[in-house]
């Protein structure tokens, strides 16, 4: 073994699989499309819509291992693939 604890190994694995949020990812608070993912030390993710994510963002940054904010996608032009 590498001398790392199980939690340290799990953190590496869960960080490596972070994906872009999709339209099927829903806010844990209200069910709207999620644009903010907060990854906790336990490996669990909390998903929030832009509204609830902004409301709780300061606290999420305190408690989460990682916060991924994709709210900038709300203002981007959609791309159409042919």
PyMOL commands that set and color helices and strands:
alter all, ss='L'
color gray80, all
select helices_A, chain A and resi 6-16+50-63+71-75
alter helices_A, ss='H'
color red, helices_A
select strands_A, chain A and resi 36-39+45-48+66-69
alter strands_A, ss='S'
color yellow, strands_A
deselect
rebuild
show_as cartoon
